[in-house]
């Protein structure tokens, strides 16, 4: 029977034959490390320990720490945008489609604290990595396009105001969903956690959804 020391090299050798799995495991560990400790506090050495890979392999795939950070951000946005495309909003009446998109955004954010932390960290750093990523820009265009389609259809059938700006609407949906998590610790620390149990979150989400729909109705 192999000892743990003997198994580790064999495991690494197996991962080298599956580069997709290697990169996926590195990104998962890096997401956890950066979300917990920030960019400056994140350590490649801890990611190595979590993945049982090597620092050399991480740099081989991602170039450097900044390249790994960019890949983590790109993976986070890839995930949320992929889920949005599965909502099939084009087949729903405009008001129903808009409500479904907001509910998804709110629920995604409250269930993915790492995503919120990563975005907050990138904002603290000035957003330059995200702004320089053509992949992230391309990933985020479809959600605005979906809102453009909803606004167009809503203006045509008379259910939505004709003066709505899809980009502004995206900002508003994101802001309402983001604050719920970005300020959760401080809000709950001051006012208690009543809004942050499951019942409180559903009540808050549904109330905000109704506010959004009232604001956009024709």
C-alpha positions, 0 to 999 in steps of 0.5 A, spaced: 500 500 500 502 506 498 504 511 503 501 519 503 507 521 500 508 516 495 500 518 493 501 525 492 506 525 486 502 520 483 496 524 484 499 530 481 502 526 475 494 524 474 492 531 474 498 533 469 494 528 464 488 532 465 489 540 464 482 542 465 481 539 471 488 542 474 485 549 472 478 548 475 481 545 481 486 551 482 480 556 480 476 553 486 481 554 491 484 561 488 476 563 489 476 561 496 483 564 498 482 571 495 474 571 497 477 570 504 483 574 504 483 579 499 488 580 493 493 582 497 492 577 503 491 571 498 497 567 498 499 562 492 502 557 497 495 556 500 492 555 494 498 550 492 496 546 499 489 546 497 490 543 490 496 539 491 499 542 485 505 546 485 506 554 484 510 552 478 504 549 475 499 555 477 504 560 474 504 555 468 497 556 467 495 563 469 502 567 468 502 570 475 498 572 481 494 578 477 493 573 471 490 568 476 486 573 480 483 575 473 481 568 471 478 568 478 473 574 476 472 571 469 470 564 472 465 568 477 462 572 471 462 566 467 458 562 472 452 568 473 451 569 466 451 562 464 445 561 469 442 568 466 441 565 459 438 559 462 432 563 464 428 563 457 426 570 458 424 571 451 418 567 452 415 571 458 411 577 458 415 583 459 413 584 466 414 577 468 421 576 465 423 582 469 421 579 475 424 573 474 431 576 472 431 580 479 429 574 483 434 570 480 439 576 481 437 577 488 437 569 490 444 568 486 447 574 490 445 572 497 447 564 495 454 566 493 457 570 498 464 569 494 462 573 488 460 579 492 467 579 496 470 578 489 467 584 486 468 588 492 475 587 492 476 588 485 472 595 486 477 596 492 483 595 487 480 600 482 477 595 477 483 595 473 483 588 472 476 587 470 476 593 466 482 590 462 478 583 461 475 583 454 472 576 456 468 579 462 466 585 458 463 580 452 460 576 458 456 582 461 453 584 454 448 579 454 444 581 460 444 588 458 441 585 451 436 581 455 434 587 458 433 591 451 429 586 449 424 586 455 424 594 454 422 593 447 417 588 448 414 592 454 414 598 450 410 595 444 405 592 448 404 598 453 406 594 459 412 598 460 414 605 460 417 607 453 423 611 456 426 606 460 434 605 459 436 598 459 443 599 462 440 603 468 435 598 469 441 593 470 444 597 475 438 598 479 437 590 479 444 589 481 444 595 486 438 592 490 441 585 490 448 587 491 447 591 497 443 585 501 450 582 501 455 587 501 453 590 507 449 584 511 454 584 516 454 591 518 446 592 517 445 586 521 450 588 527 446 594 528 439 592 527 439 585 528 439 579 523 431 579 522 432 580 515 437 575 513 434 569 515 430 565 510 423 568 511 426 575 511 430 574 505 424 572 501 420 577 504 425 582 502 426 579 495 419 579 493 418 586 496 423 589 492 421 585 486 414 589 487 418 596 487 421 594 481 415 593 477 411 599 480 417 603 477 417 600 470 410 599 469 407 604 463 
